[in-house]
Amino acid sequence: DERDRAHVADNLRLAELLGAEAMTVKGFDVVDEIVAIARLRNVTKIIVGKPFSPPWRFWRGTLVDRLVAKSGTIDVYVINGDPGDERERPTRRGWSLRSYAWAMIPVGLGTSLCWWLGGEALMEGRPPLAPVYVCLIYLLAVAVVGLRRERGPAIFAAVVSFAAFEALAYFGLLSDRFRFDRPGYLAAFAAIMAVGLLVSSLTRRLQSQIEAAYQREARTAALHAMSRDLATSRGLAGILAAAERHAGQMFGCAITISLPGASPGADARLAVRQGDPARLPPASPDAVACQWAFIHGRPCGAGTDTFARIDGLHIPLATARGTLGVLSLFAAPQAQLAHTERRNLVEAFAHQIALAVESDNLAAQATRAELDIKTERWRNALLSSVSHGLRTPLAAITGAASGLVEQDNLLDPESRRTLATTIAEESEHMAHLVRNLLDMTRLEGGGLNLKRVPHLIEDVVGGSLTVLERRLAGRELRVDVPADVPPVPLDGILIQEVLVNLIDNALKYTPPGSPLEVRARSVGAEVEVRVADRGPGMEADEREKVWDKFYRGAAQAQQTGVGLGLAICRGIVGAHGGRTWAENRVGGGAEFCFTLPLVATPAPV
């Protein structure tokens, strides 16, 4: 009964707390399963409780007797139970009047059949029915009653069959009556009763095995479905939602999942991350029990020995790395939670949830570690590039300034002008480098706030040419912006910086005096801008690489800079919702192109 099941469950939990492994095994014979598990686990000693066996089962032997006979080289120790257990006896299953009434139906049908056959024989002048045929009919009736798995009704059906047999003989429908001096009749009656007992026992055992198989299949299917959903869920929120859904459906109760807050460790306070937080109000008994389960890593609540009077059952989400949280079940029948197999299923669900949460935590840690590695690489590359990019202009400025200071009396006005020009140009170069570094920092940190205002492209192009006016001296520059190009919503300062970087890039990697072109045109819902040169062009595999941070091709080895200009251009244009690409020109040279939408759109994610 349920009391015995709860007692067994308590003993198994106590064994687990003491370090034992509790197992539930299904089989046809208890002794055979115990010996099989012992041999599978290389057990050398078996401890078994002293059994209570009714006197009428002396022929079968006790569990200890059979265990000793089959244990072989394994030692068997028999221990006595608590003194109070000696007064306890197995609770008998309550009998049902309906079961006994149902037992009368097959016997009544068999009796009716015999009555009809015997009456027909008498009316036709034939001999009465032979007792052996009647016994077979009643044997079948008792076997049918035994299929209901109840021994009492089967024995009752055998007794009623004997009485009906005598009634048929009394009315002359049988050729002979039951006589105690004939062993054959006693054997027939005993056989009928034995068949009823045997069929009921075998049916009960078979039905138990079938029910156990169905339960195992249901548990396996539930665990498989939850594992599949947990594996395909994205993020911690998806994992917890899937866990709550499957656990709630399986156990038919409300579910909450609590995880620690920001402060790690066993003393961290739990917060409900999935489910109704109202079921765990602060300072409530269930909240205290939930925190206790997290700290001690042991189940508590309904169906356990700790906090047994509260409503919820709290199972820690434990892994090899520690306890990650607590799974709480509310409003489930306490008897159901106390059942060993049910508790094992709850703990299996909790283990699957814990593994999924741990996997998500590890993935988050791996992502953070990868981000830290990338950040460190970015920092190292930035320091290396900055030191390289600043070395040349600093050296030029230092040399020019030293010449002005040390040889001021020896320099003519033209030489002084040349040195001053060098200082101005290299200072401008350094300022441009610092602007690029700041722009890239804003792009990487997500701090780029666009101030979009409708601008004419020709005005933005003119502003960029003004910035580069000194460096463009001696270059043939062609600007082609048709009058039909409409105003574009853009951040004028940032797009001007894009054009400055593209033109500066063309100035660096093309021969002195070679022509440059800046063209713009309206293409559908976009405005396309191109900066073209007549330099050496690019290899096919470089057309995308040139937009990467710190990329410097073979042709750039002799040029100053850190390789951020084009990467900044792509970032700014992308923030406007545009595109960037590069291609070679017919007849030699390269074109660096970008588009800007005529309708302000957010940057693609």
N, C-alpha and C positions, 0 to 999 in steps of 0.2 A: 504494500500500500504506500501512500504518499509519505507517511511517517517513516517507514523503513527507508524509502528512497532518500529522504532528507537526512536521515542518520548516516547512510552510506556516503552521501555527498559531503557531509561535515568531516567524516573521517578521511576522505580522499583529499580535501583541502588542507586538513591538518598535516597529512603526509607530505603534500607539496610544500607547505611552509617549512617543514623540517628538511627539505632538500630532496625528497623522493620524486619520482616521475609517475604520475597517475595515468593509467591507460584504461580505456573502455574497449573490450573485445567482444565481438559477436561470434557465436558458434552454437553447435548442437549439444556439446557436453562441456561442463565447467572444468572438470579435471583435465580433459584433453587440451583445452585452450591454455590452462595454467602451465601444464608441462611443456607445451609447444613454445610459449613465450619465454619460459625459463631457459629452455635449450637454445632458443634464438639469441637471447641476451647473455648466454654463458653464466647463468645464475647458479651458484653453488649451494644456496640455502633458501628454503621456502618457509615462511612463517604463516601459519593459518590458525584461525580461531577455532575453538572447540565447538563443534556443531550440535544443534539440537535436532534429533531425528525421532519421529514418532515410532512407537514399538512395532506397528504393523509394517514398517519398512525394513525389518531386520534382514529380509531376504536380499535386499539390494545393497546393503552396506552403507556406511557413512561416507561423506566426502573425504574425510581424512584417510579412511581405509583404502579407498580407491586411489587417492593421491599417493599414498605410500607405495601401493602396488605398482604404480606406473612411473614413479619418479626416478627409478634407476639409481644412479650414483649421486643424485641430489639429496641433500639433507632436508628433512621435513621437521619443523618445530611446531608443536601444538601449544597454544596458550589459551588460558581461560579468559572469559570476558569480565565485565564489571559485576559485582555482587548483585546489583539490581537486575541484571539481565537474566538471572536464573528464574525469576518469577515471571518473566515475559515469555509469551508464546506467540508464534506467528498468528497474525490476525486472519481469521477465516473470512473468506469472501461472502458477503451477504447474498442470500438466495433470493431469487426473483420468482414470484408466483407465475408471472408470464412465461418464464422458461419451462416451468413444470407443466403448465397448461399446454405449451407448444409441444412438449414431449408426448402428450396424449394423442396428438394428431397422427403421426406415423403409425403408432400402435393401434389407434382406432381404425385407420384405413386398412391395416393388415388384418385386424379382426373382422371387419366388414367383408373383406375379400374371402377369408376362410368361411365365414357364415354363409355367404352366397354360394361358394363352391360346394360346401357340405350339404346345404339345402338342396341344390340341384342334384347332387348324387343320391340323396334319399328319395327325392321325387321320382327319379328315373330308375330306382331300384338297384343302384350300384352300391358298392361297399363305401363306408364312410372314409373321410380323409385319413391318410397315414400321418402319424405324429411327426415323422421326420420332415415332411414337406411343410407342415405348419411351423416347425421350429426354424426352418430356413426363412420363411416369410417374416417371423418375428426377429430373426437375426438381422435381416435387412432393415427392419424398422428401427431397431436399437442402433445400428450403424449410422442411419440417417440422423438420429437424435444426437449421436456423438459428434457429428460434424459441427455442432454449435459450440464446441470446445468446453462444455461444462460437464463435469463428471457427475454431479448430483442428479441432473435430469436424465443422464444416460443410465445410471443405476435404477432410478425410479421407473424408467421405461422398461428395463429388464424385469423388475418386480411386477409391473402391470401386465407385461407379456405373459408371465407365469400365471397370473390370475385369469387373464383372458383365455389362456390355454385350457385351464381347468373348467372355465365356463363353457367353452366349446365342447369339451368332453362330457360335461354334465348334461347338455342338451342332445347328446348322441350324435354330434357332427364329426367326432373323431372315433377312430377304431379302438383307441385305448386311452386310459387316463394316466396321470402322473402317479408314479408309485416310488416311494423312497427305497423300497427293497431292490430296485433295479438301478444299477450304477449308470446305465446309459442315459437315463432321464436326468440324474444329477449332473452328469457331465455336460449334457446339452444346456441345462440352465446355467451352469458355470461358464460355459463357452459364450452364451449370449451376453452375460454380464461382463466377461473379460473383453469381448469385442467392443462393447460400449465404452469401457474404460480406455482401451487401447486406441480406438478411433478418436475419442475426445482428446487424449493426451497428444497423439500425433498431430491432430488438427490444430490444437493450441500451439504446439511448437512450430509447426509450419507457418501458421498465421503470424506468430511473433517474428519469425525470420523474414517473412514478406514485409511486415510493417517496418522492421528494422532496415530492410533494403530500401524501401520507399523513403524512409527518413534520411538515410545516408545519401540517397540520390538527390533529395531535396536540398540537403545541406551542401553537398558538393556543387550543385547547380547554383545555389545562392552565392557561395564563395567565389565560384568562377565568374558569375555575372558581375559581382562587385569588383573583383580583381581586374576584369577587363575594363570596366568603367573607370576605375582608379588609374589604370595605366594610360587611358586615352584622355583623361581630364587634364586641362591646362591650368596651371597655377594652383595655389593653395585653396583659393575659394572654390574652384571647380572640384577639387579632391574632397573637401569637406561636404559640399552639397551632395555629391554622389554617395559618400559614406552615409550621410543622414538618410537619404532616400532609401538605400538598400537595407540598412539596419532597421529603419522604421517599418518597412514592408515585411521583413522577415520576422520580427519579434512583436509586431502589432502594438507598438507603444511609442510615446514621444521620446525623441533623442536630442541630446545636446552634446557638443564636442567643445571642450575647454582647452585652451592652450595658454602657456605662460606669456606674460607681457614682455616689455622691452628688456627688463633685467633678467639675465639668464641665471641658472642655478636652481637647486632644490627649493630655495626659499622664495622663488618668484611667485607672485600672485597670479592666479589663473583668471582668465576672462573668457566668457562664452563667445566662441568664434562662429558657431553654427548651431541653429536651433533657437528656441525661445529663451532669452535671458531671464524672463520672469520666473522660470522654474528654478533658478539658482540665485535668489536674492541675496545680497550681502548679509553675512552673519547668520543665515538660516542653517538648520541642521544639515541639509543637503549640500550647501556650499562648504561647510566645515568638513563634511565627509569627502567631498570632491578634492579639497585641498589636501586632506590626509592621504587619500589614495595616490595623489601626485607625489607627495613627499616620501612616502614609505614604499611606493611601487607595488602595492597590494590591493586587491579588490576589497570593497567595503559597501555596506548598505544592505538593502533587502536581500534576504537569502544567504547572508554571511553572518559570522559571529561578531563583526565590528559594525557599529551603528545599525544594528539589525532592525530597529524600530522605525527607521525613516522610510520614505516612499521610494527613493531611487536606488538603483544599483550603479556603482561607480567603478569602472574598470580602467586601470592605467594603460596608456598607450606606450608600452615599453619596448625598447629595442636594445641591441647590444651596446649602443652609445648612451643609454639612459632612458629616463621617462620623458616623453615629449608632450604629454597632455593626458586628458581623461575623457573617456566615453561614458556618458551617463544615460541610463534607461529609466523612464518614469511610467507609472501606471500599468506595468506588466504584472500579472499574477505572481505572487511570491512563490507559490508552489512550482510554477513554471520555471522561475529563475533558479530555484534550488535543485532542480533536476540536473544530474551530472552532465548528461549529454547536451542539455540546453546551455548550461554554463560554459561547457567546452566550446560550443558554437559561438557564444557571445565573446569569449576570449579570442577565438580564431578571427572573428570580425575585427576585434580591437587590434589584433596583431597585424592584420592586413592594412588597416587604417594607419597604424604606426609606421609601417614600412613605406607606405605612400607618402606620408608627411615627411619622413626622414629623407626619402628620395628627393622630394621637392626642396627640402632644406639644403641637401648636398648640391643640388643643381644651382640653387641661389648662391651658395658659397663658391661653386666653381665659376659662376658668372662674375661674381665680385672679384675672385682671384684673377680671372682673365682680364677684367677691366683694370685691375691694379697693375698687371703686367703690361697692358697696352699703355697705361698712363706713364709707367716708368720708362717704357721705350720712347714714348712721345717726349718725356722730359729729357732723356739722354740725347735723343736726336735733336731736340730743340736747342739744348745747350751747345751741342757740337756744331749745329748749323749757325747759331747766332755767333759763336766765337769765330767761326770761319768767315761768316758774312761781314762781321764788324772789323775784322783784322785789317783788310785792305783799305777801307775808307779812313779808319783811325790812323793807319800808318801814313796815308797821304796827307791827312789834316795835320798830324804831328810834324811831318817833314816840312810842309809849307809854313806852318806857324813858327817852327824853329828857324827856318830861313829868314822869315820876316824879323824875328827878334834878334838873331845873332848877326845877320848881315844887312841890317837896315841901311847902314851908311854906304854900303857897296852896291846896293841894288838901284837900278834905274826905275823910273815910273812904270815902264812896260812890264818889267820883271815882277814888280810889286803887284801889278794888276793880275798877272798870270797866277801868282801864288794865292792871291785873294780869291780869284775865280775857282782855283782848285779847292780851297777850303769851303767855298759856298756850294760847289757841286757835290763834294763828298758829304757835306753836312745834309744836303737835300737827299742824297742817297741813303744816309743813315736814318733820316726821318721817315723816308718811305719804308725802309726795313722795319722800323718800330711800328709804323701803322699796320703793316701786314701782320706782324706778330700779335698786335692787339686785336685786329679783326679775326684772326684765326682763333684766338683765345675766346672771343665772344661766340664764334660759331660752334666751337667744341663745347662750350659751357651752356649753350642754349640761351644766351643772353642777348641775341640779336633782335632788337625791336624795330620793325619797319615803320617808317613814317611815310606812307604812300600819299603822294599828291600828284595830280596830272601834270606831266612835264612833256615838253617837246624834245624829241630825241636830239635834234640839232643843237639845242641849248646845252644838253648834257655833254654832247661830243665837244662843243666849243669849250666848256669848262675844263674838260680833261686835257685838251690841247693847250690851254693856258698854263696848266700846271707843268706840262712838259715842254713849254716853249723854248727854253734854253737848249734842251737836248735835241729838239727837232731842227735846230739850226743846221742848214746844209743838206736837209732831206727834202725830196720831192714828196709832198703829201697831197693826196686827192681825197676829198670828202664828198660823198654822194648821198644826200638825204632828200628824196623827193618831197614836194610840197603836200602830197596827198597822204603822207604818213600821219596818222592821228596822234593826239596826245596819249601818253601811256601813264597809268597809275603806278608810280614807283617811288622809291627812296632816292632822291637825287644825289645825295652825298655818296651812298653806297654804289649806285650804278656808275657814277663818275669814277669811283675807285676801281670798279671792274674795267672800265675803258683805259684808265691809267695803267693798270697792270698788264692788259693785253698789248697796248702800244709800247710800254716799256719792255715787254718780252720781245716784241718785234725789233725794237732798237738794239737789244743786246745780241740777238742771234742772226742778224743780217749784215751784209757788208756795208761799210760807211758809204753814204751817198745813194744807196739803193732806194727805190720808191716805196712808199707805204700807201695803203688805201683804207678808208673807213666808209663802209656803205651800210645803209639801212633801207628796209622796205617793209611794206605791210603784206603779210601772208595770212589770209583768213582772219582768225581771231587773235593773231599774234603779230608782233613786230620783230623782224629778224635783223640782227646787227652783225656785221662781219668786219674783222680787222685782218687785212691781207698784206703779205710781204712777198719779196722776191729772194728769199734766203734759200738755204739748202733743202728745205722741206723736212719731212719726217718719215721714218720707217713705219710700215704698216702696224707693227705691234706697239708703237709708241703713241698712237693716236688717243688711246685711253689712259696710258700710264702718265702722260704729261699732266693730267689733272690730279694726280695723287700728291699727297703731302710729301715734301722733301725729295721728290723725284727729280733727278738731274741726269739727263742723257749724256752720251759721249760728247756731243757737240757743246754741252754746257760746262764742261770741266774747266775751261779757261775763263768762265764768267763768274762775276761775283753774285751773291744772292744765296738764299737758303732753300729755294724750291717751294715757296709757299704761294707765290702770286697766282698761279692758275688754280690751285686748290681753293683759294679764297674766292676767286671768280665763280667757280662752280657752286660754292656754298651760298654766296649772295644771290646768284641767279636762281638757284634751287629754292631759296627762301621766298623768292617772288613767284614761284610756280613755273619757272621757265626751264629751258634745257640748254646744255652746252655740248659742243663737239668740235673736233678739229679734222681738217682734211687738207690734202695737197692740192695745189693749183696746177692747172694746165700751163705748161711752159716754165714750171719751176716756182718754188715758193710754197707757203702754207697759208691757210685761212683758219682763224679761230672765231667760232660763231657762237652766238647765244640768242635765245628768244625771250620775249617778255609778253605775257598775256595782256590783251586790251581790257579785260575784266579782271579785277583783283581776285586772285584765288590763293588759298593757303598752300603752304609747301606740302608736297606729298610725304606721307609717313612711311 
